[in-house]
């Protein structure tokens, strides 16, 4: 849900979400104001306040739960990119212990370069990269086929296999995060809860229309901003707020320092 927002610049998508929600909220307020007598609403302000407090707390907890969950998922994806880059750097460094080091290092370098140039742009569009799949399988075959000639090289080889598994696991998790977001039911509950909260606020009786629209519009603006934050962070590798391949660029700089 909301995948098409990921193709828009962050300012444009933010304006659409926030302004759209504020406009819809004010429209709801306008309708309620026209169909419900103001005197009737003023008479029930005290009772409505108690009920709104309960509704507000429930929705605030739900909104905070979802937003924090999305943010933690985004941070985990960013940390995972550094773990993946660190594992590839370890493989590149340990390759010097074997005769096939030059060929293996070249394969790892090419893999990282294709992650940056091919897979990362494809993830922004929700696509897979067959080229990177093939290159990773080639590295896996090369590492597992290294010739071990001593106990020390066996220890290094075991470490390389462990780092390879880390890199493979991190990539699988990255691709899974790029393909999945919040469940559609969750978005439905969030949006419905937002309009219920705004709609109930509209039941308060204000003596001046201007104050009613300013206060409800401000509340809608705040809720809209939080909803936009959840949408923007929902897919860590798409849209204007994304996990960039900075860790992989750092790995390439390390490769340059270590040599071919």
N, C-alpha and C positions, 0 to 999 in steps of 0.2 A: 504494500500500500504506500502511496506517495512517492513511488520510485521516480515519476516524471519530474518531481521537484528537484531531484538530484542533478538533472541536466541544466538547471538554471543557475545563474550567478547567485551568490549567497544574498546579496542585497535585494535582488529581484524576488527571489523566493520568500525572503523574510517579509518584504513589503506585501506580497500577495497573502501570506498566511495571517500576519498581524492585522493589516488593514481590512482584509476580508472578514476576520473574526470580529473586529470592532464594529464594522458596518452591519454585520448580521445581528450583533448584540443590540445595537441601537435600533435596528428595525424591529426586533422583538419588543424592546422597550416602548417603541412608538405604538405598536399594535396593542400591547397590554394597556397603555395609557388611554387609548381610544375606546377600548371595550369594557374597561373597568372604571367605575366612578371614582374620582379622586377622594371624595369624602369617605367612601367605604374603605379605601386603602389606608387613609390616615387613621381611621378608627382602630385598625388592626395592626398598627405599626409595632406596638410592644410585643404582641404575640408572634408576629412574623419575625421579629428580631431573634427570639429564642430559637425558632425553627431554622432560620438562616444560619445561626451559629453552628448548629449541628451539621447542616448540609455543607457549610464552608469547611469545617474540620474534616469531614469524610473526604471531600473532594481534594482538599489540600494534601492529605495523607496519600491519596491515590496518585496525585500529580507528582508529589515528591518521590514516591516509590518508583514510578516509571522513569522520571528524569534522572534520578541517581543511578538506577539500573543501566540506563542508556549511557550515561557518562562513564560509569565504571567499565562497561564493555568497550567503550572507545579508548579509555586509558589502557586496558588490557591489550587491545589490538596494537596500540603504539609500542607498549613494552615488548610484545611478541615480535615486532619487526626488528627490534634491537637484539633480541635473543637469537633470531634467525641469522642476522648479520654476524653476530659473534660466533655462532657455530660454524658458519662458512669460513670465517677468518681463521678459526682454529684448524679446520681441514686444510686450508691453504698453507698455513704455517707448518703443520705436521707433515705435509707432503714432502718436505725437504729430506726426510729420513729414508726415502725410497728412490730407487733408480728411475721410476716413471714420474718423478716429481714435476718435470717440466710440462709433460703432457697433461697431468692431472691439474696442475695450477692453471694452465691455459683453459681447461674445461670449466674450472670453478669461476675464473674471471669472466668467461663468456656467459656463464649462467647468470652471474650477478648483473652484468651489463644488459642481458635480455630481460631480467626482472624489471630493471628500471625503464628500458626503452619499449618493451612490449607488454609484459604482464600488468604492470601498474596502470598504464592507460586503458588496458582492456578491463581491469577491475572497475574502473570508473564508469564503464558502460555495462557492467554486470556480465562480462564475457570471460571465457577461459582462454588460455594460451597453449596451444598444442606444441609450439616451439619450445617453450620453457619446460613442459612435461617431458619432452624427448631429451632435453639437455640434462634434466635432473636424473632421469633413468640412466643416461650415459655416465654421469658422475657416480651414481650408485654402483654400477657395474665395475667401474674402474677402481673404486675404493675397495670393494669386496674382492677384487682380483689382484690386489697388490701382493707382491712376493715378500714373504716374511722370512728373514734369514737368521734371526737371532731373537733372544728373549726380549731385548730392549725394543727391537722393531715390532715384536708382537704386542708389547705394551702400548706402543704408539698407535699401532693398527687398531687395537681395541678401543682406544680413546677416539680415534677417527670415526669408527663405526658408531660410537655413542653420539658424537657430535652430528654425524650424518642423520641419525634417527631424530635428533632434536630439530635439525633443519627441516626434515621431511614432515615432522609433526606440526611445526610452526606454520609451514606453508599450507598444510591441509586445514589447519584451524583458520588461517587467514582467508582462504578461499571459501570456507563455510560461513565465516562472518560476513563476507561480501555478498553471499547469496541469500542470507536470511536477515530479517529485521523483526521489529515488534509484530506480534500477531494482529491480524485485522480486527479480531474481537476486542483486543485491548484498545486499539484506536477508536473503535466505536464507543466503548465505555468512556474513554477520555473526552471525546467530543460531546457525547450526550450529557455527561456530567457537567461539562463547561456550560452548555446552554441551559441546563436545569438550574445551575447556580446563578447565571445571569438572569434567567427568567424569573426566578424567585426574588432576586433583588429588585426587579421591576415592579413587584407587588407592593413595595413600600410607597407610601403617599408623600410626595414632595410638594411643597407649596409653590415652588418656582420650577418651571420646566428646565431652565438652563442648568440649575444645580443638579437636577436628576440626570440629565444627559452627560454632564461633566463627570459626575461621580461614577455612574455606571460605565461610561466610556473609558475612564481610567482603570477600573477593575478589569474590563474586557481587554484593555491594552496589556496589562500585566499577565493575564492568563494567556493571551495570544503569544506573548514573547516566550513564555515557558513552553508552550506547545511547539512553537517554532524551534526552540532549542532541542527538544526531543526529536523533532523531524530531522533537523540538520545533523544530529549525531547518530541517528538510527543506523545508517550504513557508514562504517568507519572509513571506507575507501572510495566513497562517491560524494559528489556535490562540492560545495564551496568550503566545507569544514571537513578535512580528511586527514588521514595518516599519510604523510609523505614519505618517500623512500630515502630520507636523509641518512638513516642507518646504513643503507646499502652504498651510498656515496662515500661514507666514512670507511666502509670495508674496502672499496676500490683504492682509496688513498693509502690504506694499510698495505694492500697488495703491491702498490707502487714502491713503497718503502722496503718491502721484503724482497722485491725483485722477481723475475720470471721463474 
